[in-house]
Amino acid sequence: MFLANERIYKMPFSKIYPLLVQKAERKGRTKSEVDTIICWLTGYDEQGLQTQIERNVDCETFFREAPKINPNAVKITGVICGHRVEEIKDPLMQKIRWLDKLVDELAKGKPMDKILRA
């Protein structure tokens, strides 16, 4: 498991980002909604998000440099990739899975206020 995690951590966020957008757009959602989710979770603003993508930072750096993980992120629950996100012990992997879970909820048609735990 450790080697798989390490591969994910070192993967450029700029490679993952378009996959998240595609996942949402295939279900009629928008890039803007994906950006809103990422900014809500990480505290980046639009420019900060774009800068990280352009810098080609890996996932580990993307989350380490995040201005502020949203305190409501702990309310994200459920299963993604066969794992309950609230039970993931590794803090970095949990943040990655939180993001995946939020975009998954978006793609499944959940309203933004529910996704953003308003």
C-alpha positions as CSV (number, residue, x, y, z in Angstrom):
1,M,0.0,0.0,0.0
2,F,2.8,2.4,0.9
3,L,4.3,2.3,-2.7
4,A,0.9,3.0,-4.2
5,N,0.4,5.9,-1.9
6,E,3.9,7.3,-2.7
7,R,3.1,7.1,-6.4
8,I,-0.1,9.1,-5.9
9,Y,1.7,11.7,-3.7
10,K,4.3,12.3,-6.3
11,M,1.9,12.5,-9.2
12,P,1.6,16.0,-10.6
13,F,-1.6,17.7,-9.6
14,S,-1.7,19.1,-13.1
15,K,-2.3,15.6,-14.4
16,I,-5.1,14.8,-11.8
17,Y,-6.9,18.1,-12.3
18,P,-8.1,17.5,-15.9
19,L,-9.4,14.1,-14.8
20,L,-11.4,15.6,-12.0
21,V,-12.9,18.2,-14.5
22,Q,-13.6,15.4,-17.1
23,K,-15.4,13.3,-14.4
24,A,-17.7,16.3,-13.6
25,E,-18.2,17.4,-17.2
26,R,-19.2,13.9,-18.4
27,K,-22.2,14.2,-16.0
28,G,-23.1,17.8,-17.0
29,R,-21.3,19.7,-14.3
30,T,-18.7,22.4,-14.9
31,K,-15.0,23.1,-14.5
32,S,-16.1,26.1,-12.5
33,E,-17.9,23.9,-10.0
34,V,-14.8,21.7,-9.7
35,D,-12.7,24.8,-9.0
36,T,-15.1,25.9,-6.4
37,I,-14.8,22.5,-4.6
38,I,-11.0,22.5,-4.8
39,C,-10.9,26.1,-3.4
40,W,-13.4,25.3,-0.7
41,L,-11.4,22.3,0.4
42,T,-7.9,23.8,0.2
43,G,-8.3,27.5,0.8
44,Y,-6.6,28.3,-2.6
45,D,-8.2,31.1,-4.5
46,E,-8.7,30.8,-8.3
47,Q,-5.2,32.4,-9.0
48,G,-3.5,30.2,-6.3
49,L,-5.1,27.1,-7.8
50,Q,-4.0,28.1,-11.3
51,T,-0.5,28.9,-10.1
52,Q,-0.1,25.4,-8.5
53,I,-1.3,23.8,-11.8
54,E,1.1,25.8,-13.8
55,R,4.0,25.1,-11.4
56,N,3.3,21.4,-12.0
57,V,3.5,20.6,-8.2
58,D,2.9,17.0,-7.0
59,C,-0.1,16.2,-4.9
60,E,1.9,16.2,-1.7
61,T,3.1,19.7,-2.4
62,F,-0.3,20.9,-3.5
63,F,-1.9,19.9,-0.2
64,R,1.1,20.9,1.9
65,E,1.0,24.4,0.4
66,A,-2.7,24.7,0.7
67,P,-3.6,27.9,2.5
68,K,-6.1,26.3,4.9
69,I,-7.9,23.0,4.7
70,N,-11.6,23.7,5.3
71,P,-12.5,22.8,8.9
72,N,-15.8,21.3,7.6
73,A,-13.8,18.8,5.6
74,V,-14.1,16.4,8.6
75,K,-17.8,16.2,7.7
76,I,-16.9,14.4,4.4
77,T,-17.9,10.8,4.8
78,G,-18.6,7.8,2.6
79,V,-16.7,5.4,0.4
80,I,-14.3,6.2,-2.4
81,C,-12.1,3.6,-4.1
82,G,-13.3,1.0,-1.6
83,H,-12.2,3.0,1.5
84,R,-14.3,5.0,4.0
85,V,-12.8,8.5,3.8
86,E,-13.5,9.2,7.5
87,E,-11.4,6.2,8.5
88,I,-8.2,6.9,6.4
89,K,-5.3,7.3,8.8
90,D,-2.8,9.0,6.5
91,P,-3.6,12.7,6.6
92,L,-2.4,13.3,3.0
93,M,-4.2,10.4,1.6
94,Q,-7.4,11.5,3.4
95,K,-7.2,14.9,1.8
96,I,-6.7,13.4,-1.6
97,R,-9.7,11.1,-1.1
98,W,-11.8,14.0,0.3
99,L,-11.2,15.8,-3.0
100,D,-12.1,12.7,-5.0
101,K,-15.2,12.1,-2.9
102,L,-16.4,15.8,-3.4
103,V,-16.0,15.6,-7.2
104,D,-17.7,12.2,-7.1
105,E,-20.7,13.8,-5.3
106,L,-20.7,16.6,-7.9
107,A,-20.7,14.1,-10.8
108,K,-23.6,12.2,-9.1
109,G,-25.7,15.4,-9.2
110,K,-25.6,16.4,-5.5
111,P,-26.4,20.2,-5.0
112,M,-23.3,22.4,-4.3
113,D,-24.5,23.5,-0.9
114,K,-24.6,19.9,0.2
115,I,-21.2,19.1,-1.3
116,L,-19.7,22.1,0.4
117,R,-21.2,21.0,3.7
118,A,-23.1,24.3,4.1
